[in-house]
């Protein structure tokens, strides 16, 4: 309760926040899934690997009981694949909750918004019978991705000695402009004269930079072109932090949807082979405009194996034969770029690190069914670096490039899991595999996904 007096200081404040932070007891058994991991009205869903973990599916499942779903970082580099009945939807800008009729879907201030992509997606959804009117709000504090950001992203990659392998969606340059205090926010565009002036300055800067990169400065486009694509932004502009706070105060459920994954976080990931935003749960508060004490649960999503798209180390990478097999079984091609994803064994050090960095209350394991036919599975339990075993997830990419995973071998289950709807339906070896993951990553499993469809899930509650 708020107190409007300074007659005394409120001793409730520190213990309140302690209660919120007291995560459920760690469980290391897969005998049942832990419903405590999903309890609470404000839940963050965050990737625990290098993105593409299946966050879209997990958000889609959890969205059933939420009233409001908000993205807090990233932009159109994300590609969340969701199925409604047999129909596939790939969402880049709009939160995955949009397929649940009536739910409000928001883009927080931490997102960089590509209006071309956003409105193409909104129109596509409407054309496929999904009502979006009045259901999408974009923070007026969010920065806009313009064509010159895309041109700069591609020119920088072409000119680089060491390419990051970006998605080419202008994400890095848009975040650079934001921190360089040159960005254009939706709020700027609500005032046409100010918008025109900020856009003009952005283009001038981009033209200079494109020339330095050996690219054509005209690729920056014109002010009129840029403003033409932003024309519909005012109709969706919103105060996202205020909306979320009001929803929580009214007892409603809120889901905060992360994009990319922990190992792609600009601070905590495999720098410099990362995206340009904080993908981890701490950013959920900053990027949506609420305080961290409003968050009750953090669900990490990890694939039952590992994938990576773009450049940078992947310690548990398969040999080429296994790589081709699992890529085929799991349909491992980028949802945004169509690039083949590199595949590897489950890397417990990465996910354990993610559990710590994100303060996970629970974990959702996805794509278990992809492993159904494999005779034998490996899990990396730790890393060895120059003979030294037990090294933690290193700060340097070059060290991660050098580590040798320490593997544990487990028998496969060689039977389908796609129809399992309870832990007891899973083959014994699949349960043993999940149990070992739970032990190694030190976070309770709260959900298991066994196929792309919404119904193909085993959940705690
Ligand atoms: P950017 O975010 O386009 O700048 O790309 C930086 C790195 O993040 C590259 O390795 C991309 O492949 C990777 N990346 C960005 N978004 C995603 C995603 O949604 N899934 C997987 N990888 C991503």
Boltz pocket constraint, residues with backbone or C-beta under 6 A from the ligand:
constraints:
  - pocket:
      binder: B
      contacts: [[A, 50], [A, 51], [A, 52], [A, 77], [A, 78], [A, 79], [A, 164], [A, 165], [A, 166], [A, 167], [A, 168], [A, 169], [A, 170], [A, 171], [A, 172], [A, 259], [A, 260], [A, 264], [A, 273], [A, 274], [A, 275], [A, 276], [A, 309], [A, 310], [A, 311]]
      max_distance: 6.0
